[in-house]
């Protein structure tokens, strides 16, 4: 069976641990023959991501805190200086203060609102600008979203607004980068037990509701999201851009 990403070089941002969606995507990319470049946020995460990089046989590991413009610039300079051409980029980065997730949305602090937007949304814009010059043969930029961007989801609050901005950014980036044959899409995954999800109050109740309500009567497996990401990065997805692809057992179609 041919590998869908053979001879492609991919950049994956946001790898946190073995249970993260980014790890599932990186593993699927590697399975399909892609070379991997991974990033970590800072020294505190370096040891963990280094171990994951070894497991995934990644070709390079780079420090990139997306809130630091010099880190993003260094990433661009490294890619250019080493003559690396990227074919696919995965943006799996989001953050909001736990207290801003817990409190009513109208009580969100100014700093908390801006932080959620910077890390969860603007970082996609900044990374797209950084990688576009080395995507000389086009390719795929993909990010991760959630249904809370479109509907009010209990305890999602400021992150829901950040994800709505992220999805709008996907459309504008797709429009502007399309002439370079760079496709930009998002996968809106169903709720998955990740470290990030632990910050959402009553997350287990959300999982139970999805299991009871979604047409497939189950929650989403990270491998399902990863397979969709492979499709978007491969030639199979060459005509798809500006889309929000739902991988959520059909939950998004349901009413009350």
N, C-alpha and C positions, 0 to 999 in steps of 0.2 A: 504494500500500500504506500503510495507516494506521500511525502510529508508536505503539508500545506504551506509551511513557512520556511522551507529549506532555503538556505543561503540568505535569509533576511536577518537584519540586525534590529533588535528591539530594545527600547528604553522603558524600564518599568519604575515608576516613582510611587512610593507609599507602601513598600513592603515592610510589614511590622513583625509578623510572626507566622507560624505554620498554619494558623487558622484564618489569616486575613485573605480577603478576596484577591488581593494583589499577588499573594503567593500562589493561589490556585491558577491564576492567569499565567504567571511566569512559568509555572510547571507545565501547563498546557502548551505554551509557546515553545518551550524547550523540547517537549515531546514531538512537536511538529517540525523540529529542525532549526528553529531560530537561535541565533546568538543573542545572549542577554547582557545588557548593561543595567545594573541596579544602582539605586541611590539610597542613602540613609540620611536622616535629618541632622544628627550630631553625634558627638562622642558617646553619649549615653546609649544610643541605639547601635553603635558600630559593631560591637561584638556579636550581637544577635544576628544582624543582617549579614555579617561576614560568614557566619556558620551557614545561613540559608544560601548565600552565594556559592559556597563550596558544594552544598548539596545539589544545587541547580547547575553546577558547572558554568557559572557566569563568567564571561570574559573580562568584566571590569566592574569595580565597585567605586562609586563616587559620592562624596559628601555634597548634599544639596538641600539646604534649608530654604524653602520657597519664600520665606518672609525676608530673606536677605538677597538683595539684588546682586551683590558681589558673588554669591554662591552660584546664582543662575548664570551670570556672566562667565564664571570659571567653567561651568558645564559646557557652554557654547564654545569657549576657547579650546577646551580639551578635545571636544569632538572634531573641531576644525583642524587643530594642530596634528592630530593623529590620523587625519584623513578618513574618519568614520562617517559613512553614509547611513542614516537611519531610514528604516522602512516602516516602523510602527512605534508608537509611543502610548503608554498606558499611564493615565493620571488617576491615581487612587488616593487622593489626599483630601481630607476634610477635618475640621476641628471647630468646636464651640465650647466655651466654658460650661462646665457641668451645671453651675448655678443658673446660667442663662437658659439651659435646656429645661431645668426644673421649674422655673418661675413662669407665670403667664407671659405671653409674648409682649404685651404692652408694657411690661415692666423690664424688658430687656435693657441692659445698660448700653450707653453709646459705645463705650470701648468694646463691650462684648459683641455688639452688632457688627462693628467694623472689623473685629478680629475674625469672626465667622466668615464674613465676605472675603477678606483678604486671603485667608488660608484655603477656604473651600471653593471659591469662585475665581478671584483674580489670579490665583496661581496658575490656573489653566491658560489664561490669556498670556501670562508671562512666559510660561513654558512653551506655548505654541510659538511665540515670537522667537524664543531661543533656539528651537529645533528646526524651524522652517528652513533656514539657510542650508542645513545639512540633509534635508529631505529632497535631494536634487532630482530624484526620479519619482517624486510623489510618495504617497503612502497613507497611513492611517494614524490619526490621533483619536484616542478614546478615553472617556472619563466615566465615572460611576455616579449615578443619581439614585433617587428613591421617590416613591409615590407621594411623599410628603411635600414635594415640590408643586404638585397639582391640586392636592386636597389637604384639608386640615387633618393632621394626624396627631393624636394625643401625645403630649410631651415631646414633640419634635420641634415645635416653636421656631426659634431663630435659625435652626438648621434647615427647616423647610423653606424659609425665605432665601437662604443662601443657595439651596439646590435649585430653586426657581430661577435665580440669577444665573446659575451655572448652565441650566438648560437653554436659556436665552443666549448665553455666550456661545454655546455649541452652534446654534443656528447662524449667528453673525460670523463666527470663525469659519464655518463651512462655506459661507457665501464668499468670503474674502480670500480664503486659501484654495478654493476650488480651481481657479485658473492655473495653480501650480500642481494640480492633480493630487492635492492633499485633502483627504476626506476626514471630516470631524463628526464624531457620533458619541452618544452616551448610551450606556446600558443602565436601565432602571431595574435594579434587582429587588426581589422580594426580601423581607427581613431575614437576616442570617445571623447566627450566633458568632459574633466577632468581638474583639476587645472593645471596639468603638461602640458596639450595641449595648454594652454593659452600662454606658452612661445614660441610656434612655430609661426613664422610670417605667416600671411595669412592662418591660419588654417581653417577658414570658407570656403575658396576656395577649400581646400583639401576635405572637407566634401561634397561640391557641386559636385566635380568631381567624387567622389566615387558613389554618388547617381545617377549620369548620366551614369556611366560606369560599375559598378559591375553587374554581372548577375542578382542578386536579386533586383537591383535598389533601394538599401537603404543602410544606414550606419549600423554600428554594435551597438547592445544594450548590455550594461554591463551584463545583465542577460544571454545572449547567451554565453558570455565568462565564466561566473560563472558555467553554466551547463556543459560546456566542462571541466572545472576544477574539477567538481564533478566526471565526468566520469574517468578522469585520476587518481583521488585519490581513487576511488572505485575498487572493484574486477572486475568490467567490463573492466577496463583498465589494468588488470594484465599482459597482454602480450605486452604492449606498452612502449618502452623506447628509448631514443635518438632521439625522433621525435620533429619536429616543426609543431604543429597543427595550421592550418590557420582557424580563425574564423572571416571572413571579408566579408561576403556576396559574396564570390567568386572573389573578386577584384584581387587577386594575379595571376589569370590565364589569365588576359586580356593583350593584346598588346596595340598598340596605339589606 
